[in-house]
Amino acid sequence: SSDYTFSMRPQINITAPLAGANVISHSSNTPIRWEYTGSTISTVSTDYSLDGGVNWTSINTSIDVTENNTYLWPLVPTTTSSNNTMVRVVDEGNSLVIGQSDLFSIVGSLVLGGPTGGEEIKAGETFYITWTQYSVGLINLSYSTDGGSGWTSLPTNYNASPPNYPWNVANDTIISNNVLVAIEDTSNPSVVNDTSAGNFSIIADRTST
């Protein structure tokens, strides 16, 4: 038998965010999840890195370890990082006990403010397309008059700030009740994009002669 007393060091394993995930810039609903072993961990701290783990910035401290299935990142930094972001969870009672995530990305946030659906826009008038954005530089805009089957480009590489575009609806635009508007981040269009929540209408200007 051994004359030495030893103990098993507890472990922390990060289960979210997953490797390759796209986390939204400036969001407050991103789960950070972990599993842990042992009964000696009481509170933990959370940190993030934008450079693959070289430098770390504090997210929060004094988190009860039992929040491992409910904890949310309070505010993701307002930046982008292409598959070079990590988070870690550290036992505040033993800094050698660390759980570290795989690499993931922080991507821009782009949410269409209007049109949202139900509006009636007269051909020949100007309608302001609006949005909210974080960490997006340039956007592409387009519209559809057939519920999204086909799209017509509006400006591309348009400055995302200020967050509006004066759409001069041409007199010869197709009259339709199935119109949608779409916006997308020019640098990451397949991931960062939004579309009208519902159809709106382009109607004829019956006052014109």
C-alpha positions, 0 to 999 in steps of 0.5 A: 500500500502507498504511504502517500496521500493524493487527491484527484484534481477536479476538471472543467470541460467546456461544451458551448460554444462549439467549435466553429460556431458563429457567435453574434457581436454585441449579443447577450444570449450566447450560452457558455456551458461546462461540465465539471467533476469533483466537489471542491469547485465553488465559484468560477470566472469566465474569460474570452480571447480573440487571438486563439488563447494568447491574451485573455479578457475577463467576462465575469467573476464569482459565478456559482459553478452550478450555473454550468447549464444556465450561464449566458455571456452577458455581452459579447464584444462588439467586434468580429473574429474569424475562427480565432475566439475562445472562452475559458472557465477557471476555478477561482479556488484553484487557478490550475483547474481550467476549461477552455473551448475550441475556436469559434467566430464572432460575426457581425449583427444585422437586424432589419428594422423596416419594412417588417411586413404589412406596409403599403408603399406607393410606386414613385415614393421614397421609403426608408429601409432601416436596420440595426447593426454591430460590427458590420461595415458594408451591406448589400440590399435587395428586394423581391416582388414574388415572396422571395423567389427572385431578387432585384439588387438595390445598392451593394457595398452600401455603408451600414452606418447611418443605418438607413437607405432611402429607397426611391421606389420607381414608378415602373416597379411591379405592383405586388402584395408579396414584396420583401426586402433583404440585407446582408453583410458584404463581407459575410453574406451567407451568415450575417443577413436578415429579411422582412418578417412578412410581406408588404405591398407596393401599390399604384399611385392613383393620384398621378395622371 
